Amino acid sequence: MKLKEFLSVRAIEFQSINVLEDPVGLAELRRLGARSVPVLSRGDDWVFAQNIGHVVKFLGLNEATGPVLSAVELMRRLELFMSTAVQIIPLMPDDRLELHVPNRPRSYRVLGHHIFRIPEALLEVVAGATLSYEMLTAAPPAGMETSADIAAYGQRVLGQVRAWWDAKPDKAGREAVETYYGRQLLQEYLERTTWHCGQHVRQWDMLLRMAGITPATTLHEPDFAGLPMPSSVWDG
C-alpha cells in the first residue's frame, strides 16, 4: 500500500498537527514536546515529518524512500529557483510587502527573506552547525525594507551557494549533516532545501499575479519534476 493510501485509510489512528490557527493543536504539540511542525503523532509517540523516510519507518511501511534526484541535479534546481527569485522579487511593489500571504500570518517581506534564508542555512549546516527551526524562521534583518533589498540579499546568498558547491570536491552528497529532525545525508537535506525554496518561489510568483503582475521569468512543471513538492501552492 502506498504512503498516501495508507494515510487515507488509517487516518483515524494518526494525527497531523496544525498549529497555525488551532490552539488545541498547539497545546498537543507542547504536550508531546515537539517544537515545530510538521509532526505526525500516534498517542504519545511522534515523529517530525520533514523526512519521508522517518515517516515511513514510523508508520511501519515497506516503502522505498530517499531522493529521486542526484545531489548535482538538486543543486542545479536550487540555483534555478534562487536565480528566478532574484529576478521576480523586485517586481513586487514595496507598498505590498507588509500584506500577509494567504492562510498564514506571514508578510510578503518575511516570505521574500525566507526564500533565501533556506539556502543560507544550508551553508551554515555544511560548515558544521546543527539546523534548528529558529535558523529557518529568522526575521529579516533591520534595513531589509524593499523588494530590491531582498533581491540583493538573495543575489549574495546565490553567489555564496555557487562558490561552496564549485569548491566542493565530492558532489555525491553522501556525508551526514545534523538537523533538528535528526541526522541526514547531505543529499536528503539538499532535497528538502531545494523543494522548500522552490515552493516559496511558486508562492511569490502567484502573489505577483494576484497583484496583476505577470513575471517574464517563471517556473514550469518540469522544473519541479522528481521533487516531493506539496500539491498546493498554499497551506490549507
N, C-alpha and C positions, 0 to 999 in steps of 0.2 A: 504494500500500500504506500502510495506517495505521501510525502510530508503534508501537503495541503489537504489531501483527502483524509489523512489521519486526524488532523486538527479539526476538520469539519465534522467528522463522525464522533470524535471523542471530546469535543469542546467542553462538555459539561464537567469533565474531570480536571480541566486546566483553566487557568486564569491569566490573561494577558492584561497587565495592569497599566491603565492610562491615568496619569495624574494631572494632566493639563487643566482640566476643568472639573475634576472629581475629587472632593475632599475625602471620600470613602477610600478611593484608590490610593491617595496619598497616605492615609493612615495605615493601609495594608502594606504599602511599600516600607514604611517606617517600622512596622511590626516585624517584617521579615528581616530587616537590617540592610536592605539594598539602598543605595544612594542615588541611583539613576535608572532610567528606562532606556530600552525596553527590557522587561523582565517577564519570564514565564514561570508560573508557580503552580504547585500541586500540594495542598495542605501547607505544611511548614517548609517544604523543600522548594527551592527556586534556582533559577539559572539566568544569567544575563543572556539575552537573545541576540547580541551583536554578532556572535559566531554561530553559523548554522550547524557546524559540527557539534558544538556544545548542546544545541537544541536537540539534534538527532540522538545524541547519547542520552540526554535527559529523558527523552520520550521512549527510549528503548527501540528505536527503529533501525532496520538494516538498510541504510541508505548511503550511497557514496556521496561524500562531501569534499569540499576543497575548491579552490579557484579553478574556473574553466580556462582563464587566460593566463599566459605566462607573465612573469614579472616585467619582462621587456614590453609586452603589449599593454599591460596595465599602466606602465609609465607613459607610453605613447598616448593612451586615452586621458590620463591625468593632465598631461601637458595640453592636450586639445581642450579639455574642459576649462583649465585655468586660462589659456590664451583667449578662448571665447569669452569668458567672463571679463577679462581685461578690456575687451573690445566693446561689450554691450553694457557694462555697468555705468560708464559715463553718459549713456543715453537717458538715464533716469533723471528727471528734473529734481533739483535739490529740495524744492518745496514739498516733495512727496516722501522724503526719506524718513520722516517720523510717523508715517502711516504704518498700520500693522498689517502683516500678511494674513491671508485667510486662515481662520481656525487656530490661531496661535498668538500669544502675547509677545510677538517679536516684531520690531520695526524693520523697515526696509534697510535702514543703515546698519543695524545689527546683522541682518542676513548677509548683506554685502561683505562685511568684515569676516563673518563666519565662513564664507566660501573659501577664503584664502587662509583663515586660521587653521582649517583642517589640514592642508598640506604643510603649513608651517609647523604644526605639532608633529607631523611625521618626521621632519628634520630634527626636532628635539629628541624624539624617541630613538632614532637611529644613532644619535650622538650619545645615548646612554640613559636618558630619562625614562621613567615609567609613565605611560599615558594615563592621565587622570581625566575624569569627566570635566573638572573645572578648567583644564587646559583647553578643551574644545569649546567651552562656553564663555571664555573670557570676553569681556566687553570691549568694544572699540576703544582705543586709547584716546586721550584728550587731543584735540586738534584734527581728528579724522571726522570732518563735518560734511564734506561734499562728496558727490559721486566721483569727482576727479581725484580726491584724496584716497578713496577706497581703491580705485583703479591703479593709482601709483603704488600703493601698498602691495596690491596683487602682482604688479609687474616685478617688484623687488623679490617677492616670495617665489615667483615663477623662475626668476634668474637663479635664485639660491637652490631650488629643487633641481634645475637642469645642471648646475655646477656639481652638486652632490652626485647625481646619477652618472654624469660623464666621467667623474673621477673614480667611480666605484669599479674595482677590478672584476668582482664576481657579481654578475647580474641575474643569478638564478633565484635569489630571494629565499634561500633555504635556512638562513640564520634566524635565531629566535630574537624576538623583542618582547618587552614587558608592557602589559596594558592592565587597566583596572578590571577587565573581564578575563584575565588570565594570560599566560604566555602564548604568543602566537608566532608562527613563521612570518617572516617579513612579507612573503608573497600574500599571506592571508590578510595581514594588516594593510598592505598596499591595496588589495582588492577593496576593503572597506573604505579606505581613504578615497579611492577613485570613484566608487559609485556614490558615496556620500557627497563629495564635491559636485559630481555630475547632477545629482538630484537637485541640489540647490541652484545650479546654473539653469536647469529646466524651470525652476520656480521664478528666477529673475526674468527669464525670457517671457514667461506668462504675465508677470507683473507689468512689464513694458507693454505688452499687447492690451492688458486691461486699461492702461493709460492712453491707449490709442497710438502707440509707437510700435512700428514693425522693424525689428533689427535686421540689417542687411546680413549679418553673420548669425547663424543659428546652429543648433544641433539637430541631428536626424536620428531616426530609429536605429540604423546600423551602428551609430556611434555608441549605443548602449548595449549592443549585442554581446552576449556572454557574461554580462554583469547582473548580479542579483538585485535589479532595480525595483523599488516599490511600484506597485501597479498604478497608483495615483500620484499626481503631482503634489497634492496637499494632504496632510493628515486629516482623518475624519471625513 
